[in-house]
């Protein structure tokens, strides 16, 4: 972490809102991109983006400079996204039982312009368990190195490799029909 970022964090921890706004401007596109990649919906990602920086502001005192600031924001973002998705899925399932002939417009929008192969890949990745999906997206969609992923997630490189191995094994099995 560079000196300027450390100075901004310390100033923001002391209540300087301008310093915090400068931090937000440094990381906003990366956080928005991450939320969009996880949620696959621009409106949801925009909501989460605001929530992430609100949570960051409220808990800034807990940042202890033991990790990179982006790593800390990344964890807040992924946790917020997955909590949001879990809540939304619960609500979604309640609606399915209430509506006869349920039709998911989001699925149509997301898959409408893609061919069957792309849709199958996206669906298969979406079905991965949360940690495997996160590691897979970080590695293959965002291009992070294994060590960087381990740092972001606060785990070992062995754990990251294990999640990647399991994810790719499941995806190969799930997508065998597309080969």
C-alpha positions in Angstrom: 0.0 0.0 0.0 1.5 3.4 -0.9 2.0 6.2 1.5 -0.8 8.4 0.1 -3.3 5.6 0.6 -2.2 5.1 4.2 -2.4 8.8 4.8 -5.9 8.9 3.4 -7.0 5.9 5.5 -5.6 7.4 8.7 -7.3 10.8 7.9 -10.6 9.0 7.2 -10.3 7.0 10.4 -10.1 10.4 12.2 -13.4 11.4 10.6 -12.1 13.2 7.5 -14.9 12.6 5.0 -13.0 14.2 2.1 -10.2 11.7 2.6 -12.7 8.8 2.6 -14.2 10.2 -0.7 -10.8 10.1 -2.2 -10.4 6.5 -1.2 -13.7 5.7 -2.7 -12.7 7.3 -6.0 -9.5 5.1 -6.0 -11.4 1.9 -5.6 -14.9 2.5 -6.9 -14.6 1.0 -10.4 -13.0 -2.2 -9.0 -15.7 -2.6 -6.4 -18.5 -2.0 -8.8 -16.9 -4.4 -11.3 -16.6 -7.1 -8.6 -20.2 -6.6 -7.5 -21.5 -6.7 -11.1 -19.5 -9.9 -11.7 -21.0 -11.6 -8.7 -24.5 -10.4 -9.0 -24.9 -10.3 -12.8 -27.3 -7.4 -12.5 -26.4 -3.7 -12.8 -29.1 -2.4 -10.4 -28.3 -4.9 -7.7 -24.6 -4.1 -8.1 -25.2 -0.4 -7.8 -27.1 -1.0 -4.6 -24.4 -3.2 -3.2 -21.7 -0.7 -4.2 -23.3 1.9 -2.0 -23.8 -0.5 0.8 -20.2 -1.6 0.7 -18.8 1.9 1.0 -21.3 2.7 3.7 -20.1 -0.4 5.7 -16.5 0.6 5.0 -17.1 4.1 6.4 -18.8 2.7 9.5 -16.1 0.1 10.2 -13.1 2.0 9.0 -11.7 2.0 12.6 -11.4 -1.8 12.4 -9.0 -1.6 9.5 -5.6 -2.4 11.1 -3.3 -2.1 8.0 -2.6 -5.9 8.2 -3.8 -6.3 4.6 -4.1 -4.2 1.5 -7.0 -1.8 1.7 -8.5 -3.3 -1.5 -8.3 -6.8 0.2 -10.4 -5.4 3.0 -12.9 -3.8 0.6 -13.0 -7.0 -1.4 -14.0 -9.0 1.6 -16.7 -6.5 2.5 -18.0 -6.6 -1.1 -18.1 -10.4 -1.5 -19.7 -10.9 1.9 -22.3 -8.2 1.1 -23.0 -9.7 -2.3 -23.4 -13.2 -1.1 -25.6 -12.1 1.8 -27.7 -10.1 -0.7 -28.0 -13.1 -3.1 -28.9 -15.5 -0.3 -31.7 -13.2 0.9 -32.9 -12.6 -2.7 -32.9 -16.3 -3.4 -35.0 -16.9 -0.3 -37.5 -14.3 -1.4 -37.3 -15.7 -4.9 -38.3 -19.2 -3.7 -41.2 -17.8 -1.8 -42.5 -16.1 -4.9 -42.2 -19.3 -7.0 -44.6 -21.1 -4.7 -47.0 -18.2 -4.8 -47.1 -17.7 -8.6 -48.4 -20.2 -11.0 -46.4 -20.3 -14.2 -43.5 -18.4 -12.7 -41.3 -16.7 -15.3 -38.0 -15.2 -14.4 -37.4 -12.1 -16.6 -33.9 -11.7 -15.2 -32.9 -15.1 -16.6 -34.3 -14.1 -20.0 -32.4 -10.9 -20.0 -29.2 -12.6 -18.8 -29.4 -15.5 -21.3 -31.4 -14.0 -24.1 -28.6 -12.9 -26.4 -26.2 -15.7 -25.6 -25.9 -19.1 -27.4 -26.6 -22.3 -25.6 -23.0 -23.0 -24.9 -22.4 -19.7 -23.1 -25.6 -20.0 -21.2 -24.6 -23.4 -20.1 -21.2 -22.2 -18.9 -22.7 -19.3 -17.0 -25.3 -21.5 -15.4 -22.7 -24.0 -14.4 -20.5 -21.4 -12.8 -23.5 -19.9 -11.0 -24.3 -23.3 -9.5 -20.8 -23.8 -7.9 -20.6 -23.5 -4.2 -19.9 -20.0 -3.0 -16.2 -20.3 -2.3 -15.5 -22.3 -5.4 -17.3 -19.8 -7.5 -15.5 -16.9 -6.0 -12.1 -18.5 -6.5 -13.0 -19.5 -10.1 -14.2 -16.0 -11.0 -11.2 -14.4 -9.4 -8.8 -16.7 -11.3 -10.4 -17.1 -14.7 -12.6 -14.1 -15.1 -10.5 -11.4 -13.3 -7.1 -13.0 -13.9 -5.8 -12.9 -10.3 -2.8 -15.1 -9.4 -3.3 -17.9 -6.9 -1.3 -16.0 -4.2 -3.3 -12.9 -4.7 -6.6 -14.8 -4.4 -5.3 -16.4 -1.1 -4.5 -12.9 0.2 -7.9 -11.6 -0.8 -9.7 -14.4 0.8 -7.5 -14.8 3.8 -6.6 -18.4 3.2 -3.7 -20.5 2.0 -2.7 -21.0 -1.6 -3.4 -24.7 -1.0 -6.9 -23.9 -0.1 -7.3 -21.8 -3.3 -5.9 -24.6 -5.4 -8.3 -27.1 -3.8 -11.3 -24.8 -4.5 -10.1 -24.3 -8.1 -9.6 -28.1 -8.6 -13.0 -28.9 -7.3 -14.7 -26.1 -9.3 -13.0 -27.1 -12.6 -13.8 -30.8 -11.9 -17.5 -30.0 -11.4 -17.6 -27.7 -14.4 -16.0 -30.3 -16.7 -18.5 -32.9 -15.5 -21.4 -30.5 -15.8 -20.4 -29.2 -19.3 -19.3 -32.5 -20.8 -22.3 -32.4 -23.1 -21.1 -29.2 -24.7 -17.7 -30.6 -25.8 
